[in-house]
């Protein structure tokens, strides 16, 4: 099933929310929530949870509040978003493992990595199915930061403003002029 994502509005607002952390060389993370409409998912909400962040990690806190908010508003977690404060857009091993959990719950789940200091300043990622998901879920490496040398673990794309159709394994269509609610639980 395809996902419609108000990328440009979401990214502008998310980067603004994360500006203080970015200036302090800390990551910021959020969840992309939405609903199923017809035969697609639509991202309607950017949720900023309570979080602890460092220069290379961001951990969400108070998962009960996140679950309550989603349930109360009948929302599904469609993806997640975070900022690399100094690095370009890429999937770290931690990002790969986080994405594998999201995709295990909802196959259409996707990740957005923002990099305000680099170009492109955001990319959309999704593990390949089944090879990427299977590889990451079976990984036994105990060190959080490690290397995966396997090829084609994920699909990536840099959306273009004129884009109308999803491509490859990243079935996310970036949309203009879509409403987006921003909720900050911090």
C-alpha positions as CSV (number, residue, x, y, z in Angstrom):
1,X,0.0,0.0,0.0
2,X,1.3,3.5,-0.9
3,X,1.9,6.2,1.7
4,X,1.3,9.9,1.1
5,X,3.7,12.1,3.1
6,X,3.5,15.9,3.3
7,X,7.3,16.0,3.1
8,X,8.1,19.6,2.5
9,X,5.8,21.0,5.2
10,X,6.9,18.3,7.7
11,X,10.6,18.7,7.0
12,X,10.6,22.5,7.4
13,X,8.7,22.3,10.6
14,X,10.7,19.3,12.0
15,X,14.1,20.9,11.2
16,X,12.8,24.1,13.0
17,X,11.8,22.1,16.0
18,X,15.2,20.4,16.1
19,X,17.2,23.6,15.5
20,X,18.4,24.0,19.2
21,X,19.4,20.3,19.4
22,X,21.2,20.6,16.0
23,X,23.1,23.6,17.2
24,X,24.2,21.6,20.2
25,X,25.2,18.7,18.0
26,X,22.3,16.5,19.3
27,X,19.8,14.4,17.3
28,X,16.1,15.0,17.4
29,X,13.5,12.4,16.6
30,X,9.8,12.2,15.9
31,X,7.1,9.8,14.7
32,X,5.1,10.1,11.6
33,X,1.5,9.0,12.4
34,X,-1.5,8.8,10.1
35,X,-4.6,6.9,8.9
36,X,-5.6,4.6,6.2
37,X,-7.7,6.4,3.6
38,X,-9.1,4.4,0.7
39,X,-6.2,2.2,-0.5
40,X,-3.3,4.2,0.9
41,X,-1.9,5.5,4.2
42,X,-1.7,9.3,4.7
43,X,0.7,10.9,7.2
44,X,-1.4,13.4,9.2
45,X,0.6,14.0,12.3
46,X,4.2,14.7,13.3
47,X,4.6,13.6,16.9
48,X,7.6,14.8,18.9
49,X,8.0,12.5,21.9
50,X,9.9,13.1,25.1
51,X,13.5,12.1,24.3
52,X,17.1,11.8,25.3
53,X,19.6,12.7,22.6
54,X,23.3,12.7,22.0
55,X,25.4,13.5,19.0
56,X,24.7,10.1,17.4
57,X,21.5,8.8,19.0
58,X,18.0,9.7,20.1
59,X,15.9,7.6,22.4
60,X,12.2,8.2,22.8
61,X,10.8,8.2,26.3
62,X,7.3,7.7,27.8
63,X,6.1,5.2,25.3
64,X,2.8,5.0,27.2
65,X,2.0,8.6,26.4
66,X,2.9,8.0,22.7
67,X,0.6,4.9,22.6
68,X,-2.2,6.7,24.4
69,X,-2.0,9.6,21.9
70,X,-2.1,7.3,18.9
71,X,-5.0,5.3,20.3
72,X,-7.0,8.4,21.3
73,X,-6.7,9.8,17.8
74,X,-7.0,6.5,16.0
75,X,-3.6,6.9,14.4
76,X,-1.1,4.3,13.1
77,X,2.7,4.8,13.2
78,X,3.7,5.0,9.6
79,X,7.3,6.0,10.1
80,X,9.9,7.9,12.0
81,X,12.1,10.9,11.4
82,X,15.3,12.1,12.9
83,X,18.1,14.6,12.4
84,X,21.8,13.9,11.9
85,X,23.1,17.2,13.3
86,X,26.5,17.0,11.6
87,X,26.5,14.0,9.3
88,X,25.0,13.6,5.8
89,X,21.9,11.5,5.2
90,X,22.6,7.8,5.6
91,X,21.4,4.8,7.6
92,X,23.6,4.0,10.5
93,X,23.5,0.4,11.9
94,X,21.2,1.7,14.7
95,X,18.9,3.3,12.1
96,X,18.8,0.0,10.2
97,X,17.8,-1.9,13.4
98,X,15.2,0.6,14.4
99,X,13.7,0.5,10.9
100,X,13.5,-3.3,11.0
101,X,11.3,-3.0,14.1
102,X,9.0,-0.5,12.4
103,X,8.7,-2.5,9.2
104,X,8.1,-5.7,11.2
105,X,5.0,-4.1,12.7
106,X,3.9,-2.3,9.5
107,X,5.5,-3.4,6.2
108,X,4.8,0.1,4.7
109,X,6.8,1.9,7.5
110,X,9.5,4.2,6.3
111,X,12.3,6.4,7.8
112,X,13.2,9.9,7.0
113,X,16.7,11.2,7.8
114,X,17.3,14.9,7.8
115,X,20.7,16.6,7.5
116,X,20.2,20.4,7.8
117,X,23.9,21.1,7.1
118,X,24.2,18.9,4.0
119,X,22.7,18.5,0.6
120,X,20.4,16.7,0.1
121,X,18.9,17.7,3.4
122,X,16.6,14.7,3.7
123,X,16.2,11.2,2.3
124,X,13.5,8.6,2.6
125,X,14.5,5.0,3.5
126,X,13.0,1.6,3.7
127,X,14.5,-1.8,4.2
128,X,14.2,-4.1,1.2
129,X,11.7,-6.9,1.6
130,X,12.5,-9.7,2.3
131,X,16.3,-9.6,2.1
132,X,17.0,-6.4,4.1
133,X,14.5,-7.1,6.8
134,X,15.7,-10.7,7.2
135,X,19.4,-9.7,7.4
136,X,18.8,-7.0,10.0
137,X,16.4,-9.0,12.1
138,X,18.9,-11.9,12.2
139,X,21.9,-9.8,13.1
140,X,23.6,-10.9,16.3
141,X,26.1,-8.1,16.6
142,X,26.0,-6.8,20.2
143,X,27.7,-3.4,19.6
144,X,25.0,-0.9,18.6
145,X,27.3,0.8,16.1
146,X,28.6,-1.8,13.6
147,X,28.9,-2.3,9.9
148,X,26.7,-4.2,7.6
149,X,28.5,-5.1,4.4
150,X,25.6,-6.8,2.8
151,X,24.3,-5.2,-0.4
152,X,20.8,-3.9,-1.1
153,X,19.7,-3.8,2.5
154,X,17.6,-0.8,1.9
155,X,16.0,1.4,-0.8
156,X,16.6,5.1,-0.7
157,X,15.3,8.1,-2.5
158,X,15.7,11.8,-2.6
159,X,12.2,13.1,-3.4
160,X,11.8,15.8,-6.1
161,X,9.1,18.5,-5.7
162,X,7.5,17.5,-9.1
163,X,7.3,13.8,-8.2
164,X,3.9,12.2,-8.5
165,X,4.5,8.5,-8.2
166,X,6.4,6.3,-5.7
167,X,9.4,4.4,-7.1
168,X,11.3,1.2,-6.3
169,X,10.8,-0.2,-2.8
170,X,10.2,3.2,-1.3
171,X,6.4,3.5,-1.9
172,X,6.2,7.0,-0.4
173,X,4.7,9.8,-2.5
174,X,5.8,13.2,-1.3
175,X,2.8,15.6,-1.4
176,X,2.4,19.4,-1.4
177,X,-0.4,21.2,0.4
178,X,-1.4,18.4,2.7
179,X,-2.5,19.2,6.2
180,X,-0.1,18.2,9.0
181,X,-0.7,18.5,12.7
182,X,2.4,18.8,14.9
183,X,2.2,17.6,18.4
184,X,5.1,18.1,20.8
185,X,4.9,15.9,24.0
186,X,8.2,17.1,25.4
